[in-house]
């Protein structure tokens, strides 16, 4: 790798993609993988150190099986269309052994013993665009540079390594490239220097009809010396071994390119020919992929004397661009097309996959609206194309609908883009139709539409006979609010009013006795034996403590239900300042989210999971922003750039997006509106570089590490007393000066200066 180039890209180079990778089933520090790819690219590439775990990389491992081309968004989802790529130097005797492998079956232990190699973990480089490591068995240095729909790999043998091998073995060496694929596999040797492979392996998808085609281009002639199947992890794995006709000496360097397509090998070739990346020399490829990341990372500048904090910020910012993943391509005429896992046909238009909208509507998309607004229309078009092809809006895509998590909170993604003017009116009309249809239908498949729609609409809540009835009811309410927002934007006032009224249904489930939401039966009776700390039953991955406050669109009305500002404040105070206890409830055992709640030790505030993301900001709505500022500062300190970087699942970049926004002093409590709540900017200097050339600039004249809150703000030189700011104002470019203090005030913020609540809008 070009050393001068590394020095000129310090921001990118300081990111270590291993952040949050130290995980096990029962406890997570992120449940991430060290993805190398491009921002929102088609594939990720990950060093694979384990066969027997969906967390197939672990930072403590010192051995590996190669590089995995992966589409796994989370260990809870599984992978699809993956392959494992590995190259090594071998002797003639070893080649003969490879050639007879297809005459018998290898068990998992034999397979692992044959293909595992140790590597120098401390020397390995894990960067967003670049991955490299050294194999100890043959001293090959392996490098990978990612492109948008593939990668280039280079295998190099140093002079010292070559002579060590020769001296030990006294034999000639050859290079063998292996590729391992799960599922139904197709293989084609396309000429003397090209290998085509395809796998259709998916994991739990709705239609189970997607394959990925890979074309591997070698610089030298190749020979397929062995192809055999083995059973690993109860899956059939096809193993291919290709000998590369390249003289091995002390200066050996073997390069190959991988181009992928979800459509065909012919399309993979188009992707290869039309991508300028593949026409470049190695250093040019490094520069090309680095620039894709630099363009994204440079959207935000932060400065601080704490170098680790800056590194954490940019590592989190990298994670916000790992999902969703591009699943569309360009045909010979340059038209956008995609293979639809719904219709099993090649369709026109954009498609993205690998996104759980229950997670990402809260933080990712409000962040994207600020830093990459030009890309948001493509994300939204991809969502609309799912509706066109599947007749329902998506909930969790991987690669098609997985139907996980309650509600259809993709409505929050849609409404946020519409009200911020990021999509055309024509598209907004089509989206409104999709939102209404999905909200008012329960499909024939369990993943489709609103579960229990008919039973929900009449009483205004989902009865407790439905799993997670409270969370589903609250999500339905917020989605109805979002429908009202889009209708209002399009001038459909009566329709907007209808859905805004429906969005108030959460009132049916509020129990003043407990100060929380409480499941009800079909006759309108609260359930017996209700315990605030009990998990599951009516709630999702938590108890009433975490989930009762998910009324994102009408916090002021929620405050009124609690009995006013002071009562609501004391509820929040009690939520944070108690022991993090829990009962297993319907989970019947301790799940990792419970452990992470306790380890975080912020009472019942579980920032490790999405339902708690907005809770720190609710003190602002009660009139006490200084408490939010202090609490968020404490929570930000729980993040770092190491393998233990997160407490809880990072989930598609949603937790990283929380960190990025919160550290800047902006947060969207109510996606689907144009408002961002103002917090406390945590940087000595920071700036968002807007697409239009303007900037959102923060400065803190007296920046004390001991500061706990913002005393006052000045925006564009004028004193600013509201606790929120409008998207349109931000996108014109603003200068925000915050004066911070140590001892908080006792005065409350007036209700008229607090952020959006539907109550105010409907009065």
PEDAVEN-V235466 format. One record per residue. SS is DSSP state (h for helix, s for strand, l for the rest). Layout:
BEGIN
SS + SS
END
This chain:
BEGIN
l + l + h + h + h + h + h + l + l + h + h + h + h + l + l + l + l + l + l + l + l + l + l + s + l + l + s + l + l + l + l + l + l + l + l + s + l + l + l + l + l + l + l + s + s + s + s + s + l + l + l + l + l + l + l + l + l + l + l + l + l + l + s + s + l + s + s + s + s + s + l + l + l + l + l + l + l + l + l + l + l + l + s + s + s + s + s + s + s + s + l + h + h + h + h + h + h + h + h + l + h + h + h + l + l + l + l + h + h + h + h + h + h + h + h + l + s + s + s + l + l + l + l + l + s + s + l + l + l + s + s + s + s + s + s + l + l + l + l + s + s + s + s + s + s + s + s + l + l + s + s + s + s + s + s + s + s + l + h + h + h + h + h + h + h + h + h + h + h + l + l + l + l + s + s + s + s + s + s + s + s + s + l + l + s + s + s + s + s + l + l + l + l + s + s + s + s + s + s + l + l + l + l + l + l + l + l + l + l + l + l + s + s + s + s + s + s + s + l + l + l + s + s + s + s + s + s + s + s + s + s + s + l + l + s + s + s + s + s + s + s + s + s + s + l + l + l + l + l + l + l + l + s + s + s + s + s + s + s + s + s + l + l + l + h + h + h + h + h + h + h + h + h + h + l + h + h + h + h + l + l + h + h + h + h + h + h + h + h + h + h + h + h + h + h + h + h + l + l + s + s + s + s + l + l + l + h + h + h + h + h + h + h + h + h + h + h + h + h + l + l + l + l + l + s + s + l + l + s + s + l + l + l + l + l + s + s + s + s + l + l + l + l + l + l + s + s + s + l + l + l + s + s + l + s + s + h + h + h + h + l + l + l + h + h + h + h + h + h + h + h + l + h + h + h + h + h + h + h + h + h + h + h + h + h + h + h + h + h + h + l + l + l + l + l + s + s + l + l + l + s + l + l + l + l + l + l + l + l + h + h + h + h + h + h + h + h + h + h + l + l + l + l + l + h + h + h + h + h + h + h + h + h + h + h + h + h + h + h + l + l + s + l + l + l + l + l + l + s + l + l + l + h + h + h + h + h + h + h + l + l + l + l + l + l + l + l + l + h + h + h + h + h + h + h + h + h + h + h + h + h + h + h + h + h + h + h + h + h + l + l + l + h + h + h + h + h + h + h + h + h + h + l + l + h + h + h + h + h + s + s + l + l + l + l + s + s + l + l + s + l + l + l + l + l + s + l + l + l + l + l + l + l + s + l + l + l + l + l + l + l + l + l + h + h + h + h + l + l + l + l + l + l + l + h + h + h + h + h + h + h + h + l + l + h + h + h + h + h + h + h + h + h + h + h + h + l + l + l + l + l + l + s + l + h + h + h + l + l + l + l + h + h + h + h + h + h + h + h + h + l + l + l + l + l + l + l + l + l + h + h + h + l + l + h + h + h + h + h + h + h + l + l + l + h + h + h + h + h + h + h + h + h + h + h + h + l + l + l + l + l + l + l + l + l + l + l + l + l + l + l + l + l + h + h + h + h + h + h + h + h + h + h + h + l + s + s + l + l + l + l + l + l + l + s + s + s + s + l + l + l + l + l + l + s + s + s + s + s + l + l + l + l + l + s + s + s + s + s + l + l + l + l + l + l + l + l + l + s + s + s + s + s + s + s + l + l + s + s + s + l + l + l + s + s + s + h + h + h + h + h + l + l + s + s + s + s + s + s + s + s + l + l + l + l + l + l + l + l + l + h + h + h + l + l + l + l + h + h + h + h + h + l
END
